[in-house]
Amino acid sequence: MRHFADNLGLATDLLLHAETGLVESRDDYIVVRTPDAPEYFFGNMLVLRQRPAGIDLKRLEYDFAELIGTPPLITHRTFAWPESTDSVLTLDSFVEQGYNAAVCRVLAAHPDDMRPVATNPLVKVRPFAVQQDWDDWSRMQLADMCNPADVTSQRYIAHQQTAYRSLINRGLGNWWGAFIDDEQVGSLGLFFLNGMGRFQSVITGESHRNRNVCKTLVSEVIKLTTAQSDRLVMVADETYHAGAIYKAMGFQQQGRVASLCQERRDIAAC
């Protein structure tokens, strides 16, 4: 774990990116690129050593163009960096320039730290086994996106499926589904790198939310993989209720990851 050892969210992100794309240290940045998926915003980004200031924006945008790319191939800009648990974060100056700002909690736990929570006895948990599992996964992921019919969204999900299945084929983890009467109602990925287990894309189908599907899925997967790591890592949007669920299960906040992303379709023809 060469990068961001004190922030397990970014550290495990970069370990996964190194398995599915390219990760390179360049001066002030960690450069992440996924050449076969230019529409993957967080797979083509600059990771900063620390929080940027508003006066840094022009330099960051210039360096992004030089190191990641420009339209028509790259139609976004994405920057991410580590934040401490209790830092005060103001990104208004970037939002005013058309960036979407996000802050995620980095949550970590030892498998033995897990506490019992309410579960749903109707939910059966198992690894994905057939193509239908992945087809249902794609539909659920797209349904949770802003523009599911958009070709860019569809290409992104197709790339993610290919990348995750490649990780699975190399023995680095698995994708798990939650099923009720053989219907997939939720899923998550869990991959193991450098002794750590990193969860990916925990999701519950919209019609099955608030029925303890997520708690059941996460709890069962941890039980079934308990010998494979001594640290579990989860990253959850600070504004989303899932973080509270994971804390109730025994995860503790270890830091934060902040990011800025600007989709530049309006200038893609420039």
C-alpha positions as CSV (number, residue, x, y, z in Angstrom):
1,M,0.0,0.0,0.0
2,R,2.3,2.7,-1.3
3,H,-0.2,5.6,-1.4
4,F,-2.3,7.2,1.4
5,A,-1.6,4.6,4.1
6,D,-3.5,6.9,6.5
7,N,-6.6,7.0,4.4
8,L,-7.9,3.4,3.7
9,G,-10.5,4.7,1.3
10,L,-8.1,6.2,-1.1
11,A,-5.5,3.5,-0.5
12,T,-7.9,0.7,-1.5
13,D,-9.3,2.7,-4.4
14,L,-5.9,3.0,-5.8
15,L,-5.1,-0.7,-5.3
16,L,-8.2,-1.5,-7.2
17,H,-7.5,1.0,-10.0
18,A,-4.0,-0.5,-10.3
19,E,-5.7,-3.9,-11.0
20,T,-8.2,-2.6,-13.6
21,G,-6.4,0.4,-15.1
22,L,-3.2,2.5,-14.7
23,V,-2.0,4.3,-11.6
24,E,1.1,6.5,-11.7
25,S,2.8,9.0,-9.3
26,R,3.6,12.3,-11.0
27,D,4.9,15.2,-9.0
28,D,1.9,16.5,-7.0
29,Y,-0.5,13.9,-8.1
30,I,-1.4,10.3,-8.4
31,V,-2.6,9.9,-11.9
32,V,-5.4,7.4,-12.4
33,R,-6.4,6.4,-16.0
34,T,-8.7,3.7,-17.5
35,P,-7.9,4.0,-21.2
36,D,-10.6,1.7,-22.4
37,A,-13.3,3.6,-20.4
38,P,-12.9,7.3,-21.0
39,E,-16.4,8.0,-19.6
40,Y,-15.5,6.5,-16.2
41,F,-15.2,9.8,-14.3
42,F,-13.5,8.3,-11.2
43,G,-11.3,6.0,-13.2
44,N,-9.8,8.9,-15.1
45,M,-8.8,11.4,-12.4
46,L,-6.1,13.2,-10.5
47,V,-5.7,12.3,-6.9
48,L,-4.2,15.3,-4.9
49,R,-2.0,15.0,-1.8
50,Q,-4.2,17.5,0.0
51,R,-7.3,19.8,-0.4
52,P,-6.9,22.4,-3.2
53,A,-7.6,26.1,-2.8
54,G,-9.7,28.1,-5.2
55,I,-6.6,29.8,-6.7
56,D,-5.4,26.3,-7.7
57,L,-8.2,25.7,-10.2
58,K,-6.6,26.9,-13.4
59,R,-3.4,24.9,-12.7
60,L,-5.4,21.8,-11.8
61,E,-7.5,22.0,-15.0
62,Y,-4.3,22.5,-17.1
63,D,-2.6,19.6,-15.5
64,F,-5.7,17.4,-15.9
65,A,-5.7,18.2,-19.6
66,E,-2.0,17.3,-19.9
67,L,-2.1,14.1,-17.8
68,I,-5.6,12.7,-18.4
69,G,-7.0,14.2,-21.6
70,T,-9.4,16.6,-23.2
71,P,-12.6,16.5,-25.3
72,P,-13.8,14.8,-27.4
73,L,-12.3,11.7,-25.7
74,I,-12.3,12.9,-22.0
75,T,-15.4,15.0,-21.3
76,H,-15.0,15.5,-17.6
77,R,-12.6,16.7,-14.9
78,T,-12.3,14.8,-11.6
79,F,-10.1,15.5,-8.6
80,A,-10.0,13.6,-5.3
81,W,-8.0,14.0,-2.1
82,P,-7.9,12.8,1.6
83,E,-9.6,14.6,4.4
84,S,-9.5,14.1,8.1
85,T,-12.6,13.0,10.0
86,D,-13.2,16.4,11.6
87,S,-11.9,18.9,9.1
88,V,-14.2,21.8,8.0
89,L,-14.7,21.6,4.3
90,T,-15.9,24.5,2.1
91,L,-15.8,24.0,-1.7
92,D,-18.2,26.7,-2.8
93,S,-15.6,28.4,-5.0
94,F,-15.4,25.2,-7.1
95,V,-19.2,24.6,-7.1
96,E,-19.6,28.1,-8.5
97,Q,-17.3,27.0,-11.4
98,G,-19.6,24.1,-12.3
99,Y,-18.1,21.4,-10.2
100,N,-20.1,18.8,-8.2
101,A,-18.5,18.4,-4.8
102,A,-18.8,15.2,-2.7
103,V,-17.5,14.0,0.6
104,C,-17.5,10.4,1.6
105,R,-16.9,8.7,5.0
106,V,-14.1,6.1,5.1
107,L,-15.3,3.3,7.5
108,A,-13.2,0.4,8.7
109,A,-13.6,-2.6,10.9
110,H,-12.1,-5.9,11.8
111,P,-14.4,-8.8,11.0
112,D,-14.6,-9.6,14.7
113,D,-15.9,-6.1,15.5
114,M,-19.2,-6.8,13.7
115,R,-22.3,-6.3,15.9
116,P,-25.6,-8.2,15.3
117,V,-28.2,-6.1,13.5
118,A,-31.8,-6.7,12.4
119,T,-31.8,-8.9,9.3
120,N,-34.4,-10.1,6.8
121,P,-35.0,-13.9,7.0
122,L,-36.4,-14.0,3.5
123,V,-33.1,-12.8,2.0
124,K,-30.7,-15.5,0.7
125,V,-27.1,-14.4,0.0
126,R,-24.8,-16.1,-2.5
127,P,-22.1,-15.2,-5.0
128,F,-23.1,-14.4,-8.6
129,A,-23.1,-17.7,-10.5
130,V,-24.7,-17.2,-13.9
131,Q,-25.0,-14.5,-16.6
132,Q,-28.5,-13.7,-15.5
133,D,-27.1,-12.5,-12.1
134,W,-24.9,-9.9,-14.0
135,D,-27.8,-8.9,-16.3
136,D,-30.0,-8.2,-13.3
137,W,-27.1,-6.3,-11.6
138,S,-26.7,-4.1,-14.7
139,R,-30.4,-3.2,-14.7
140,M,-30.3,-2.4,-11.0
141,Q,-27.2,-0.2,-11.3
142,L,-28.6,1.7,-14.3
143,A,-31.9,2.2,-12.6
144,D,-30.0,4.0,-9.8
145,M,-28.3,6.4,-12.2
146,C,-29.5,9.8,-13.3
147,N,-29.7,8.9,-17.0
148,P,-30.0,5.2,-17.3
149,A,-30.9,5.3,-21.0
150,D,-27.8,7.4,-21.9
151,V,-25.2,5.5,-23.9
152,T,-22.5,6.9,-21.7
153,S,-24.1,5.4,-18.6
154,Q,-24.6,2.1,-20.4
155,R,-20.9,1.9,-21.5
156,Y,-19.8,2.8,-18.0
157,I,-21.8,-0.1,-16.5
158,A,-20.6,-2.5,-19.2
159,H,-17.0,-1.6,-18.4
160,Q,-17.6,-2.0,-14.6
161,Q,-19.0,-5.4,-15.1
162,T,-16.0,-6.4,-17.3
163,A,-13.6,-5.0,-14.7
164,Y,-15.2,-6.7,-11.7
165,R,-15.5,-10.0,-13.5
166,S,-11.8,-9.8,-14.3
167,L,-11.0,-9.3,-10.6
168,I,-13.1,-12.3,-9.7
169,N,-11.5,-14.5,-12.4
170,R,-8.1,-13.6,-10.8
171,G,-9.2,-14.8,-7.4
172,L,-9.3,-11.3,-5.8
173,G,-12.8,-11.4,-4.5
174,N,-16.4,-11.9,-5.5
175,W,-19.7,-10.3,-6.3
176,W,-22.6,-11.2,-4.0
177,G,-26.3,-11.0,-4.5
178,A,-29.2,-10.8,-2.1
179,F,-32.2,-12.8,-3.4
180,I,-35.8,-13.1,-2.3
181,D,-37.6,-16.0,-4.1
182,D,-34.8,-16.0,-6.7
183,E,-35.3,-12.3,-7.5
184,Q,-32.1,-10.2,-7.1
185,V,-33.0,-7.4,-4.6
186,G,-29.5,-6.2,-3.8
187,S,-25.8,-6.8,-4.3
188,L,-22.2,-5.8,-3.4
189,G,-18.7,-6.6,-4.4
190,L,-15.9,-7.5,-1.9
191,F,-12.3,-7.6,-3.1
192,F,-9.2,-8.4,-1.1
193,L,-5.9,-6.6,-1.6
194,N,-2.9,-6.3,0.8
195,G,-4.8,-8.0,3.6
196,M,-7.8,-5.6,3.3
197,G,-11.3,-6.3,2.1
198,R,-12.8,-3.4,0.2
199,F,-16.6,-3.3,-0.4
200,Q,-17.8,-2.0,-3.8
201,S,-21.2,-0.6,-5.0
202,V,-23.5,-1.8,-2.2
203,I,-27.0,-1.4,-3.6
204,T,-30.6,-2.4,-2.8
205,G,-33.3,-2.4,-5.4
206,E,-35.6,0.6,-4.9
207,S,-38.7,-1.5,-4.2
208,H,-37.0,-3.5,-1.5
209,R,-35.4,-0.7,0.5
210,N,-36.1,-0.2,4.2
211,R,-36.5,-4.0,4.6
212,N,-33.1,-4.8,6.1
213,V,-31.8,-6.2,2.8
214,C,-28.5,-4.2,3.0
215,K,-27.9,-5.3,6.6
216,T,-28.5,-8.9,5.8
217,L,-26.3,-8.8,2.7
218,V,-23.3,-7.1,4.4
219,S,-23.6,-9.2,7.5
220,E,-23.7,-12.5,5.6
221,V,-20.9,-11.7,3.3
222,I,-18.7,-10.7,6.2
223,K,-19.5,-14.1,7.9
224,L,-18.7,-16.0,4.7
225,T,-15.4,-14.3,4.1
226,T,-14.2,-13.7,7.6
227,A,-10.8,-15.5,7.2
228,Q,-9.8,-13.5,4.1
229,S,-8.8,-10.2,5.7
230,D,-8.1,-8.5,9.0
231,R,-9.5,-5.1,7.9
232,L,-12.7,-4.3,6.1
233,V,-13.2,-1.0,4.3
234,M,-16.4,0.7,3.3
235,V,-16.7,4.2,1.7
236,A,-20.1,5.9,1.9
237,D,-21.4,9.3,0.8
238,E,-21.6,11.6,3.9
239,T,-25.1,12.7,2.9
240,Y,-26.5,9.2,2.5
241,H,-28.1,7.2,5.3
242,A,-26.0,4.1,4.6
243,G,-23.1,5.4,6.7
244,A,-25.2,5.2,9.8
245,I,-26.2,1.6,9.0
246,Y,-22.5,0.6,8.7
247,K,-21.6,2.3,11.9
248,A,-24.4,0.4,13.7
249,M,-22.9,-2.8,12.4
250,G,-19.5,-2.0,13.9
251,F,-17.6,0.1,11.4
252,Q,-15.8,3.1,12.7
253,Q,-15.0,6.3,10.7
254,Q,-11.3,6.4,9.8
255,G,-11.2,9.5,7.6
256,R,-12.9,11.0,4.6
257,V,-12.4,11.3,0.8
258,A,-13.4,14.5,-0.9
259,S,-13.9,15.0,-4.7
260,L,-14.8,17.5,-7.4
261,C,-16.2,16.4,-10.7
262,Q,-17.2,18.5,-13.7
263,E,-18.9,16.9,-16.6
264,R,-18.0,18.9,-19.7
265,R,-20.5,17.8,-22.3
266,D,-21.3,21.4,-23.1
267,I,-17.7,22.0,-24.3
268,A,-17.1,18.5,-25.8
269,A,-17.2,19.9,-29.3
270,C,-14.7,22.7,-28.6
